[in-house]
Amino acid sequence: MAGSLYSKKKIKSSSGILSTSNILFIFLLIFVVLLIGALSFFPALSLGPLAEFFSV
């Protein structure tokens, strides 16, 4: 797999390509990681109090 990626042709940067050495890329990456993390805990945080209310 590494060999096939290495042998690929490099393309010129254009306005449609997101550079990975940019502060915008770092911000978007951190935002997506935090968003997915928050969405994975949201059901437990929202359903926990409801389950406790209905169990009493």
DRENPA-3360 file (N, C-alpha, C; in nm, 2 decimals, always signed):
BEGIN
1 = MAGSLYSK = +0.08/-0.12/+0.00/+0.00/+0.00/+0.00/+0.09/+0.13/+0.00 ~ +0.19/+0.12/+0.08/+0.28/+0.24/+0.09/+0.35/+0.26/-0.05 ~ +0.39/+0.15/-0.12/+0.45/+0.17/-0.25/+0.36/+0.23/-0.35 ~ +0.23/+0.19/-0.35/+0.14/+0.25/-0.44/+0.11/+0.39/-0.42 ~ +0.11/+0.43/-0.29/+0.09/+0.57/-0.26/+0.21/+0.65/-0.30 ~ +0.33/+0.59/-0.28/+0.45/+0.66/-0.31/+0.47/+0.68/-0.46 ~ +0.42/+0.59/-0.54/+0.43/+0.60/-0.69/+0.33/+0.69/-0.75 ~ +0.23/+0.73/-0.68/+0.13/+0.82/-0.74/+0.19/+0.95/-0.78;
9 = KKIKSSSG = +0.13/+1.01/-0.88/+0.18/+1.14/-0.93/+0.13/+1.25/-0.84 ~ +0.22/+1.35/-0.81/+0.18/+1.46/-0.73/+0.10/+1.56/-0.82 ~ +0.00/+1.62/-0.76/-0.07/+1.72/-0.83/-0.05/+1.86/-0.78 ~ -0.07/+1.96/-0.86/-0.04/+2.10/-0.82/-0.15/+2.14/-0.72 ~ -0.12/+2.23/-0.63/-0.22/+2.28/-0.54/-0.31/+2.38/-0.61 ~ -0.43/+2.38/-0.58/-0.53/+2.47/-0.64/-0.62/+2.52/-0.53 ~ -0.72/+2.59/-0.57/-0.82/+2.64/-0.47/-0.91/+2.54/-0.42 ~ -0.92/+2.42/-0.48/-1.01/+2.32/-0.44/-0.94/+2.22/-0.35;
17 = ILSTSNIL = -0.82/+2.24/-0.31/-0.74/+2.14/-0.23/-0.72/+2.20/-0.09 ~ -0.75/+2.13/+0.02/-0.73/+2.18/+0.15/-0.59/+2.14/+0.19 ~ -0.51/+2.24/+0.22/-0.37/+2.21/+0.26/-0.37/+2.16/+0.41 ~ -0.29/+2.06/+0.43/-0.28/+2.00/+0.57/-0.18/+2.08/+0.66 ~ -0.11/+2.17/+0.60/-0.01/+2.25/+0.68/-0.07/+2.39/+0.72 ~ -0.20/+2.39/+0.73/-0.27/+2.52/+0.75/-0.33/+2.52/+0.88 ~ -0.35/+2.64/+0.94/-0.42/+2.64/+1.07/-0.57/+2.61/+1.06 ~ -0.63/+2.63/+0.94/-0.77/+2.59/+0.92/-0.78/+2.44/+0.92;
25 = FIFLLIFV = -0.69/+2.37/+0.87/-0.70/+2.22/+0.87/-0.69/+2.17/+1.02 ~ -0.60/+2.23/+1.09/-0.59/+2.19/+1.23/-0.71/+2.22/+1.31 ~ -0.77/+2.34/+1.29/-0.90/+2.37/+1.36/-1.01/+2.28/+1.32 ~ -1.02/+2.25/+1.19/-1.13/+2.16/+1.14/-1.11/+2.02/+1.20 ~ -0.99/+1.97/+1.20/-0.96/+1.84/+1.26/-1.00/+1.83/+1.40 ~ -0.96/+1.93/+1.48/-0.99/+1.93/+1.63/-1.14/+1.94/+1.64 ~ -1.21/+2.02/+1.56/-1.35/+2.04/+1.57/-1.43/+1.91/+1.54 ~ -1.38/+1.84/+1.44/-1.45/+1.71/+1.40/-1.43/+1.61/+1.51;
33 = VLLIGALS = -1.31/+1.60/+1.57/-1.28/+1.50/+1.67/-1.36/+1.53/+1.80 ~ -1.37/+1.66/+1.83/-1.45/+1.69/+1.95/-1.60/+1.67/+1.92 ~ -1.65/+1.70/+1.80/-1.79/+1.68/+1.77/-1.83/+1.54/+1.77 ~ -1.75/+1.45/+1.72/-1.78/+1.31/+1.72/-1.77/+1.25/+1.86 ~ -1.67/+1.30/+1.94/-1.67/+1.26/+2.08/-1.79/+1.30/+2.16 ~ -1.83/+1.43/+2.14/-1.95/+1.48/+2.21/-2.08/+1.40/+2.16 ~ -2.09/+1.37/+2.04/-2.21/+1.30/+1.99/-2.21/+1.16/+2.03 ~ -2.09/+1.10/+2.06/-2.09/+0.96/+2.11/-2.14/+0.95/+2.26;
41 = FFPALSLG = -2.11/+1.06/+2.34/-2.15/+1.06/+2.48/-2.29/+1.12/+2.50 ~ -2.35/+1.19/+2.40/-2.47/+1.26/+2.42/-2.59/+1.16/+2.45 ~ -2.60/+1.05/+2.39/-2.71/+0.96/+2.42/-2.71/+0.91/+2.57 ~ -2.59/+0.88/+2.61/-2.58/+0.84/+2.75/-2.61/+0.95/+2.85 ~ -2.56/+1.07/+2.82/-2.59/+1.18/+2.91/-2.74/+1.22/+2.91 ~ -2.81/+1.21/+2.80/-2.95/+1.25/+2.79/-3.04/+1.14/+2.84 ~ -3.00/+1.01/+2.81/-3.09/+0.90/+2.85/-3.07/+0.86/+3.00 ~ -2.96/+0.89/+3.05/-2.93/+0.85/+3.19/-3.03/+0.90/+3.29;
49 = PLAEFFSV = -3.05/+1.03/+3.29/-3.15/+1.09/+3.38/-3.30/+1.04/+3.36 ~ -3.33/+1.02/+3.23/-3.46/+0.96/+3.20/-3.48/+0.82/+3.25 ~ -3.38/+0.74/+3.24/-3.38/+0.60/+3.29/-3.39/+0.60/+3.44 ~ -3.32/+0.69/+3.51/-3.33/+0.70/+3.65/-3.47/+0.75/+3.70 ~ -3.53/+0.84/+3.62/-3.66/+0.89/+3.66/-3.77/+0.78/+3.64 ~ -3.76/+0.70/+3.54/-3.86/+0.60/+3.51/-3.84/+0.48/+3.60 ~ -3.72/+0.46/+3.66/-3.69/+0.34/+3.74/-3.74/+0.37/+3.88 ~ -3.76/+0.49/+3.92/-3.81/+0.52/+4.06/-3.96/+0.51/+4.07;
% end
